[in-house]
Amino acid sequence: MTAVRIPGFRESRPTRLARRVPWRHVLTLIPLVLVAVIAVQHRQVLVEGFGHLREASWPWLLAAGGATCLTWVAAAFTRQGAVVQPLPRWRLLATQLAAGSANHLLPTGLGSGAVNLRFMAVCGVPLATSSAALALYLLAESIARVGLMAVFFVAFPDALRLDGLLPGADVGPLLAVAGALVTAALTALFLVRRVREPVLRFVRSALGEARSVHTRPSRALALWGGSLAFPALQAAGLVAVGQALGLDVPPAHMALAYLAATVAVALVPTPGGLGSVEAALIVALVAAGGPVAVATAVVLAYRIITVWVPLLPGALTLGALVRLKVI
């Protein structure tokens, strides 16, 4: 239907601006607003963290920054390894930087998953396949992280005092709640047909996608190699920051402390996202034999390098990818 123009009638300025500015451009500003809000909420942590960085050895800090950048490469390899269809390499890498930022702006795991699902959808990957690839990525990364931690535990059995790693009084109720949730989910799965059938279809699709990926050696290597490299590089970053601030803990013990803390946070989730990981890391480094004050400084500096410094460029990348319709 053709629009009718009335002679002598002129649109108001707000109406003309609303037509000129697409909503996609407005969406690009949301990540920057969220970064500003989170930075204001955690300003004290930022001040303390940057203060510790001024006292650190810069070569070690550069090494930590390099390890952080390589985690995006490892994540890109793992994402490609989880799906048979080839994905555009540089856009995939940029998406991992944006996904990392989204992961800290939204509840844990939701931001990264949403960004990568949208990216694969734009690349023409069907929703069932991209969902199966996301599940395979999470499973492979979890197996690799726990397996790497188990290897370190066997190699260094006395590295951590596990009785102080998690407060025993808090674990029981959390495990009880987790058990109740698992029981309710399994009950719904077996008794409710509308729940059971979609879940079974998804499981069949995911198993088929996993078989297809593992029939291609290049995909399997990318999936498992990236899954192992990702937590290893994260742990290496913490070790580098520990060396920069003179933490008197062996590097292998620091790496084990990082792996144990991140696994503990995943198994016993705590609310708040930002803050829970820092607390677990401090407890783990103290359990590895580090002084509380130095361990706290190391964790704050480490989170500045791995979270806060990449947060703004990640948000800018996220906005650019949305504007360019990459996601």
Secondary structure, DSSP 8 states (H G I E B T S, - for coil): ------TT----HHHHHHHHS-HHHHHTTHHHHHHHHHHHHTHHHHHHHHHHHHTS-HHHHHHHHHHHHHHHHHHHHHHHHT-SS---HHHHHHHHHHHHHHHHHSSTTHHHHHHHHHHHHHTT--HHHHHHHHHHHHHHHHHHHHHHHHHHHHH-TTS--GGGTS-HHHHHHHHHHHHHHHHHHHHHHHH-HHHHHHHHHHHHHHHHHHHHHHTSHHHHHHHHHHHHHHHHHHHHHHHHHHHHTT--S-HHHHHHHHHHHHHHHHHS--TTSTTHHHHHHHHHHHHTT--HHHHHHHHHHHHIIIIIHHHHHHHHHHHHHHHTT--
